[in-house]
């Protein structure tokens, strides 16, 4: 496979942007608020209910007509997108899209929070980046985010919350402030944080007793596949590996395929379609196929992370432990619009090697496990307990 992303060449994408299996909003949410995701994301504008489909050409023409009429091309594009019924469609300002690309490079401006929406609509902090403004303010995993700059966030999509946290890429650079309303148990309080320029380590590695190596991938940013290959090479001989994909909202599909290549000796990773044309993704030969492998997933495992999980599970390479994944198996393609904004519309869906459709269904783990999924993975790998 070539070094370019394997789907199709996006039309007029600035900076050579690659087509991704990304729930774009959440990914930059993770990067921006600290929640690598959807994903999750640059201020993605959610699309309401079903309606007639729209194409990139429809959206481009709407923006062009608006510009000619002296009205907002971005607002016209958003209206066209909202009529499409495409749940993953998005329109980004030029600054937002630039932030998205920087997030895929592992850089972002934000406060260092990872967050997710619970079933009751509450927004919960799932991770706090060390050394970030959020960490310095004492915010912890499990805290509830109630409001951003006075706007309540309960029940809102994570992408909208991210938009509030980040502000506009041009109007809210590093140094600008954002006030968070927080809750911990019975305590409620507010914190005013200064946004900062931060970087993410998408791949982190640690050793457990017994020679088990845990490779955590927060998102598939550029270079993450290479980092996984390096971690596998450095793992103790004969030691098992836990591939921790919990909360991984996706990212660049080429990096996910490269990661699959670390554990497979070539062969199919996924099939997909773009505007009805069927294609396939294959791992490179030469991966480590002997070392015991467990993949740990949860409801925040999305998109490219689900594609990787499905490939390792279907091909019998890994035992999957955790809870059902999110179920985001669609492919978006971006295109530039008059006025500098960028629109993304869904152009197809992917399937695992056995033909399993992920979109709206997710991937069911081989072994169900909750908060102690990592401990159970270690037990399975070391043979200290019954993996059933």
N, C-alpha and C positions, 0 to 999 in steps of 0.2 A: 504494500500500500504506500502511496506517496505521502509526503509530509503534510499535505493539505487535508482539511477536513473532508470526509468521504462522501458527503451527500450531494450537494450541488453548489455551484458558485453563486453566492448571493449577488443580486444586481446592485451595483454601485455602492458597495459597502465601504465606508471610509476606514482607513487604517488597516485594510486587509482583514476585517473582522471575519471570524470563522463561524460557520453554522454550528450550532450546539444543540445537544439534548439538554436544555437547561430550562428549568422553571425560573426564568430570568429574574423575576421579582424576588424570589426567595434567595437565590444565590447571592444577589447583592444585598439582600436583607442580612444575610449572614455576614457579608463583608462589611456592610455599611453599619448596621446596628451591632454588629458583632455576631450575627446569627448565621454564619455560613450554614440561604436561603435562603428558595424558591426564592430550586430553585433558584429558599426558598425559592434585596434586589433594587435595581434602580427604580425610581418611583413608578411602578407599573400601575396602569390604570385598569382596574378590573372591568370585564365586559359582562353586562347583564344578559339575561335570558336568551332563548333561541330565536333565530331570525334567519332571513335569507343569507346565504354565504356571500362573502366579499373576497375579491382577489387583491393581490398587491397592486394590480393595475387600477382597480376601482379606487383604492385608497390614494394612490398617487394622483389620479385624475381629480379626486375631490380636493386634495391639498393644492393642486395647481390652479383649479378654478377659484378657490378661496383667495389665493395669492393675487390672481388677476383682478379679483373684485375688491381687493384691499382689506379682506378680512383675514382671520387667523387660519393659516393652513394646518396648524397642529390641531386646532379644535375641529376643523372639518374632517381631518383624518380620524380623530377620535370618534366622531359621529359615524363615519363609515365603518369603522372597526366595531363599534357597539352594535351596529345592525347585522354584523356577520354571524352572531351567535357563537363565536369562537371563544371558548372559556379561557384560553391561554393567550389570546391576542393582546398586544400591547403597543402603545405609542410612547416614545421617549423623546424628550427634548434633546438637543445636541449635547448639552452638558450631562444629562442623565446617561446618555448612551456612552459618553466618554468615561463616566464613572464605572459603567458596566464593564467596559473593556479593561479598565484598570483593575477591577475586582478579579477578572480572569487572570490577570498578571500577579495576583496576590497582594495588591495595594488598594487602599481605600481611605476615605475620610469619614470618620464616624466616632462613636463613643466606646465601642468594644463589647457590645452585647450580642449574644445569640438568643433568639426568641422564637417561640412557636405559639400557635393558637390552640387552646385546649377545646375539648368537645363542648364545654359550656360557654365558649366564646371568650374566655379570659385569655389574656396574653401573658405567658410565663417566660421568665428568663431561664434559658437552658444552659448557658455558658457565659462566663465573663473572661475576656482576654486579659492575661497577666500584663500589668504595666499600662493598661488603658485608662482613660478618664473614668469609666465605670468602675474598674477595679479600685482605683485610687479613692473613689467615693464610698467604697464599702458595699456596693451592690453585689448580691450573691445569686448563685444558681438557686432557682425555686422562688425567688421574689416575683411578685405579680406587678406587671406594668399597667397602671390604671389610666394614665393620661400622658400626653406629650404636648408641651406648651399650652396646657389648659384644655386640649381636646381629648375627650374620653375615647379610649381605644377598644373597650370591650365589644366583641362582636364584629369588629372590623377585620378585613383581610390583612394578613401579615404585611402584604405589599403596601397597603395604605399606611400602616404603622411605620414601616420603613421610610416611606416618603416624608412623614412628619419628623422622624428622627434625623434624617439626613438633611432635609431641606433641599432646595434646588442646588445643583452642583456648582453653579456660578454665584448664587447669592448666599450660600452657606459653606464657605471654605473653612479650613482648619482655623481655629480660634474663635469662631462664632459660637454662641451659646444655645443650649436646648434644655428646657426644664421638664423633668420627668416626675410624674406622680407615681409613687410606689407603695406596695403593701407587703408586709411580712408578718404572718400570723394576725394578731390584732393591731399591729402597729401600722399606721399610714404616715407617709412623709413625702416631701418633695426634695429633689436634688437638681441643682443647675450645673450642667456640665459644659465644658468647652470641647467642641469637636477637635479631633487631632488627626494627623496623618499617620496611619497605622499600616502595618504589614502583617500578613498571615502566614503561618507555617501550615500549609494545607496537609502535609504529611508529617506525622510525629511517630517516633519509634521508642518503645521501651521494652525491657526484659522482665519477665516474671520468673520466679523460682522454678527450677526444673527445666530451664532452657527454652521456655516458650517466649516467642517474640510477638508483641502486639504492634501492628501497624495500623494507625488510625488515619483515615483519609477524610478530612473535613469537607473538601470539595475538589473537583477535578480542574484545578487551575494549571496554567502552563508549567511544565516541568514535574508535575506530580507523578506521572508514570515513571520517569527516570528515577525519582526518589524512591519509589517502591522497588524497582529493580535493584537499586543499591542496597536497600534494607534487606532484601531477600539474600543477596550475596553475602552480607555481613552476619546473617543469622547463624547461630551455632549449628554445627553439622548434626543432622538428625533431629534437631529441635522443631517442634511444631510452630505454626504461625496462626495468629488470630488477625483477621482482616476486619477491623472495626469500621463499619460504614453507617453507624447510627448517626442520624442527623445530617447525613451527606445529601445535599439538595441537588447535586448534579454538577454540570460544568461542561467542559470540552470533551466531546465524544472521542476524539483522537487520544486523549489522555486516559480515558476509561479503557479503550481497546489496548493501549500500551500496557496498562496495569494488568489486564487479562493475559497479555503475552508473558508476564512474569511467572504465571502459574500454568500455562497451557503450552503444548508443543504444536502450535499452529491450530488450524481448524476454525469452525464457525463460532462467532461471538453473538451475532444477531442478524436477523433479516429486517428490512425496513422498506417502506415505499415513500416515494416523493412524487406527489401529483399522480399517483397510480402506477409509477414505474418501480418494479421490484429490484432491490439491490441487497447486497450482503456485506457484512463486516467480518474479517478474519484476523485471528491472532497471528503474530509472527512466530516462527518456529523457535525452539530452543529454551522454552521456559522450564522452570523447576516443577516437574510433575510427580516427584517422589515424596516431598516433604508433606506431612499432615497439615491440613488447612481447614480452618473454620471461619466462616463469614458471620459477623454479628450485625443484625439489622433491626430497624424499628419503624414506626409510622412516619418518621422524618427522613427515611431513606428514599430518595426520589430519582427519577429520570435516569441519567447515565449511571448512577449508583445501582439502580434496579437492573439496568441492562447488564452490568458486570455481575451482579448477584445471580441473575437468571442464567448467564452463561456458565458460571462455575457450578451452579446447582444442576442444571440440565445435563452437563457433561460429566457429572459424578466426580468433580474435582474438589468440591468443598461441601462440608455439612453446614447448613444455614441455620443459625440459632437466633431467636428473638421473637419479634411480633411482625404481623403482616406489614409490608411496605406500603408506601403512599399510593402508588398506582398512577404515575405520570409517564405514559409511554408515547407521547406525541412529539413531533418534530416541528420546530418553528424556523422560519427563514426570515431574516431581516432585509429591509430595503430602504434606501434613502428617500426622503420626501423633499419637495420644494420647501425652502425655508430652513433646512438643516435638521429637522426632526427625523426620526427613524421609526418605521412600523414593523412589527413582527406578526405574521399570521401562521397558523398551523398548516403544514403542507403534507403531513403523513404521519404514520405510526410505525413502531417497531415491534418485533416479536423475538422471544428467546429461541435458542436453537431447536427446542422441541415444538415450536410453533405457538407457545403461550403468549397471548396478547396481554400486555401489562396495563394498558391505559384503563383506568377506572376499576381495576381488579387488584393490582399489586402482586406481590410474590409471597406465597405462604411458606414460612420457614419449615425446615424438617423437624425442628424441636422448638416448641413454644417456651419462651422465657421472658421474664419481666426485667426489673431493675438489676437482677443478678445474672443477666445474660453473659456478661464477661466471665464471671466465676464459673458458670456452667461450661462455657467454651473451654476454659482452662482444664476443667475436670475431664471433659471429653478428650482433649488432646493428650493429657498425661495418663489417661487410663486409670485415674484414681477412683472413678465411680462408674455407675451404670449410665451410659449416655441415653438410655431410653427414658 
